[in-house]
Amino acid sequence: MAEVATLFNEDWEFQRSGQTGWSNVHLPHDAMQVEGRREDALAGTHSGFHLGGMYKYRKIWQASTSLESKVVALSFDGVYRHSRVLVNGTDVGGCLAGWTKFEIRVDSYLKLGERNTIEVHADNSEQPNARWYTGAGIHRSVHLMVRNHNLLCKDGIRLATLSASGVALLTFEVLLDNEKKDDVEVSLELARRGRNAIQWRTKTKTSELKQNFEISNPDLWSVETPNLYDCTVVINGDLYKFKYGLRTLELKPGHGFLVNGQAVNLRGGCIHADNGILGAASFKAAELRRVSIMKKNGFNAIRMSHHPCSEVLLQACDEVGMYVMDEFADYWYQAKSKYDDSNTFNERWEYEVASLVERARNHPSVIMYSLGNEVTEPSTAYGHTIAKKLLDLTHKLDPSRPNTIAVNLTLAMMTYSKIPPGDPNTPPADNKGGLGDLTSSSFFNIIASMFLSILRYIPKFNHANVVTNRLYSYMDVAGYNYGDIRYPLDAKLHPSRMMLGTETFPPDLPMIWSNVEKIPNLIGDFMWTGWDYLGEVGIGLHDYEASRFTPVTLYKPWPHIVGGCGALDITGVPNASAFVAQACWKFLPQPVIAVRPLDVSSLYYKATPWRNSDAIEGWGWKGCEGQKAYIEVITQEEEAELFLNGRSLGRASSNQANRYTARFLTAYEPGELLAVAYSGGQERSRSTLRSANVASVKIVNEKSGELVADRQDLAYLELQLADQDGNIEMNDDDALTVEVHGDATLAALGSAYYKNLGHFDSNVHKTWRGRALAVIRSGSSSGDVVVTVSSVRHGSSSVTIKQRA
């Protein structure tokens, strides 16, 4: 019995507007990476100077005669944006939103036994249409859906764990389009490690089938124990397979957020959808890597900002163990960008909320929905009507998960009213204020970069409580964007309110986390951001070109490409923000030695609210002998002592007030740094950092096993300029050339350099701080894949990767 869903990603063709020829591609594919960047790009800093465009995808497909009398559909996990689907020249539907899952039935348009042309058109030409890099085209997977009938309703297979103590109680629900009351055979099998927990079969004439099951000694799912069961559902011969995790969620005032009855504090990071040098293409291997690296660095939760997750990201979070806040939208009916789709919100929102829930429902990693980010609509009575409708619909579709709205308290004070004006049933006039509007998220970011010391205290005024109380009163969780100063106040004013830092400045985490540990109803924090991203350029970057008399600027000019506020850069390398977070979370058993980059450390600079330190791990600074070296030892212990080549540079406090950072200043000299961490006067741990001797090209293959020959698997190769012991030379960057031999391709090559002028789809790229990253995409046949990396001044190296069919 074949599964209903078959991956439909291979052997597509791609064409940009204005071109006559077609190029061969395999999905997922980010067309915005093909467009490239230009200083006069219409979206400018918001897209990282990437260009928009119009695109066509085409697949010539032989439709088998075995599809006779079958129900055939195409399921798209996301096409950015304004997509249309054509089958043999006939327009059969599409989707405006770029991150919404949609399915289109196509069987009546197919020519069985013949070649059929499937076309997908995507229009991303209107710029700007978002506040960050979006990518474009078919950036997520496509599936061919073949059913024997059309019985199963949309979002028709629903599982929920009702209790999970010694015996788990699972409810299984199937929604059918069965007005004729025909006999429908339904079976469910739930198994793990070859052992059946449920094996059940029945017949029904109803449209809704619901059955509860008890599972003894269940293997529960959590971040710490991401146990998954194999779930198989068959409906009149149609086979559906997926992974499912048994876990319960509960919000309990005075106790916090409970997963399987245990209190959990969310150590969260916001992320955007792009995968760095891969652009917006969402591969499962890429998502597994990102989630794994974030978990290794202490995160236990992500917030997808500001749209729904991809299916493969949710699968990765299920498998690795990562909690997810899945978000509906960045805007409702009031615009945040000139060409966003706010003007069609009222026609779209019900379908898109349903799509969000449908994709997330059976994923144990999804613990909460966010219904909006920094929306100012609740300043009106109609905005509250919309908020309640969104909440009511998500509760109706999925009563098992809580909901929040990420409210920027400062913007709320500027826009909300105690008694919202207007008719609750009539939308106000369209607001196309766009990126310059004084109540927009972008405006807040600009003000924050200029007047942080003042802005941080604004939410403390009682007006913030007055204007948000109504909205928070009917949300399951009150989401605070940059309003952490209110936590102790609101814990007293609203003792039953569950609070969450939905977006915060990373440098504020030491004080925030202290409140999380003290206030049971404060269930966690999501820093902006956990992982760096393309677009919204420079909001977290130090400005080394500023003078004492120039104002701090939020966005940085061409050729900047990244936001710069990630605790991990776009290649996954952690910086001081990540290490301080780990110290806050008591996730840092050994001290970390971080150094302000010596090539810029002598320059005057201005930092932004999203990142107060540019320090990174590395003591190899060729040519910087004698320069001032600013060194930060980050530790969860009380103090640290630093030694340079055996000489003590003294001790310094590393307590919470110092952001868990002991600071030292010395003249740079090659050799060894040794940090010793103390608490209670006793040594607790130590670590070292060494300069590089003779550096050459090193390849670190992150792939632990073989490449799977399905054209979907990826191998990440970290390319380093390092000595034989792995010590990286930070100040002698070199151009690298990557060649791939065998049935595989170079999917991307790049670095985390914030002014990157190189193209990530080129096979030549310069390292930054001694590092670059190459991504190898698998082919379709077994054999060896040999990757050779050569440089101008640091020699060459090769690695062989096994690939199996």
Buried (B, 14 or more C-beta within 10 A) or exposed (E): EEBBBEEBBBBBBBBBEEEEEBEEBBBBBBBBBBBBBEEEBBBBBBBBBBBBBBBBBBBEBEBEEEBEEBBBBBBBBBBBBBBBBBBBEEEBBBBBBBBBBBBBBBBEBBEBEEEBEBBBBBBBBBBBBBBBBBBBBBBBBBBBBBBBBEBBBEBBBBBBBEBBEEEBBBBBBBBBEBEEEEEBEBBBBBBBEEEEBBEEEEEBEEBEBEBEBEBEEBBBBBBEEBBBBBBBBBBBEBBBEBBBBBBBBEBEEEEBBBBBEEEBBBBBBBBBBBBBBBBBBBBBBBBBBBBBBBBBBBBBBBBBBBBBBBBBBBBBBBBBBBBBBBBBBBBBBBBBBBBBBBEEBEEBBEBBBBBBBBBBBBBBBBBBBBBBBBBBBBBBBBBBBBBBBBBEBBBEBBEBBBBBBBBBBBBBBBBBBEEBEBEEEEBBEEBBBBBEBEBBBBBBBBBBBBBBEEBBEBBBEEBBBBBBBBBBEEBBBBBBBBBBBBBEBBBEEBEEBBBBBBBBBBBBBBBBBEBBEEBBBBBBBBBBBBBBBBBBBBBBBBBBEBEEEEEBBBBBBBBBBBBBBBBBBBBBBBBBBBBBBBBBBEBBEBBBBBBBBBBEBEEEBBBBBBBBBBBBBBBBBBEBEEBEBBBBBBBBBBBBBBBBEEEEBEBBBBBBEBBBBBBBEBEBBBEBBBBBBBBEEEEBBBBEBBBBEEBBBBBBBBBEEBBBBBBBBBBBBBBBBBBEEEBBBBBBBBBBBBEBEBBBBBBBBBBBBBBBEBBBBEBEBBBBBBBBBBBBBBBBEEBEBBBBBBBEEBBBBEBEBEBBE
